[in-house]
Amino acid sequence: MSESTAVGAGPAGGSGMGSGLDSVRRRNLGRIVELVHQGGVQSRSALTKATGLNRSTVAALVTELASIGIVTESVPVGGQGVGRPSPLVSAGPRAVAFAANPELDAITVAAVRIGGEVVERVRREVDTTPTAAEATAIIAELVAELADRLPDEARGGGGIGLAIPGLVRDADGVVRLAPHLGWVDEPLVERLRGATGRAVFAANDASLGARAERTFGAGRGIDDLVYLNGGASGIGGGIIAGGRPVGGARGYAGEFGHTSATAAGNALEDAVRRSELLRVAGLAAGDDAVLEAALAEGIAADPAGVMREEVVRQARTLGRALAGTVNILDPELVVLGGHLGIVLELASEELHDAVRERALVPPFEDVTIVRAELGQDLLLIGAAELAFDRLIADPAAW
């Protein structure tokens, strides 16, 4: 069972299972939820095999979870073979958390079901960089708006995970530094908890992106990977080594955007900027889908034009920086998200050539560089994982 990389608190208490739930039963209930969360729809027989528990115990656990809406059971249609088919167990209506990603130009909030399914999503663009207090108010408003769209049973205790473009202290979830947002030592978790009455958790956005891609995306089953995310607030990264996230002593590891990336000593996030891609695409704002469509159309119309020139420049700069990452960390996989994924998509050859020029031959031979599979919902899916850690740890408290 995975552990949260951030701290949160909120109203506890279950529905129908009682406060005296013993630790073994709690752990077994959580294991069932975790298997459905990470593996999707499961038959009861598959859950029995995966947990090593007997069939009657699994049946009782599933029934208990179904009684509070965390899972649902159904009878498979068209099953073949002798005897009654094993019931299928899937995510229930209450197995929903909220996720938020504050950025320079917008705040995005989503309702996410276990299994990494984004149920509802809303993006609110902002004219000026939001303060932490403004972000708190907007997130609380959007969570309430999304909750109203959900079925009644899904509106209640689901926690909120925050993907923060900055350094978040593990011990208490305080945003120590989000430089592009101008936030320093902001108790965002505490504020949002007070504003919503929900459990709130926070971690660095790119670290959550790495976790999401390893659980549900391009890194599924990969034990050694590096994820780099590019957004309006800069570039950050997440590291999975030996199957475990690498957070450092206090949770601040992965700030790849602040490494030197040019001969003049410019930081990577100053040289590979989303704002420059927007500028050459003639856009004042827009999400990644809008940006990519504009760049692809412009490059197709003028292959030697300024759009192509800027994308190639960023690809080469990013490739040189990635070479150092390959040399130091020796990952099996490098996953690029946000506008870095767009750069890879539109100038893959140039990016790979730049990595090849500077990386040592043995680690480069065995590394694969891919675009994130989860698209623009990636950070929200990762943020929801923080809340789902609580669900898996104690389904009675959901």
Secondary structure, 3 states (H helix, E strand, C coil): CCCCCCCCCCCCCCCCCCCCCCHHHHHHHHHHHHHHHHHCCEEHHHHHHHHCCCHHHHHHHHHHHHHCCCEEEECCCCCCCCCCCCCEEEECCCCEEEEEEECCCEEEEEEEECCCEEEEEEEEECCCCCCHHHHHHHHHHHHHHHHHHCCHHHCCCCCEEEEECCEECCCCCCEEEECCCCEEEECHHHHHHHHHCCCEEEEEHHHHHHHHHHHHCCCCCCCCEEEEEEECCEEEEEEEECCEECCCCCCCCCCHHHCECCCCCCEHHHHCCHHHHHHHCCCCCCCHHHHHHHHHHHHHHCCCCHHHHHHHHHHHHHHHHHHHHHHHHCCCEEEEEEHHHHHHHHCHHHHHHHHHHHCCHHHHHCCEEEECCCHHHHHHHHHHHHHHHHHHHCHHHC
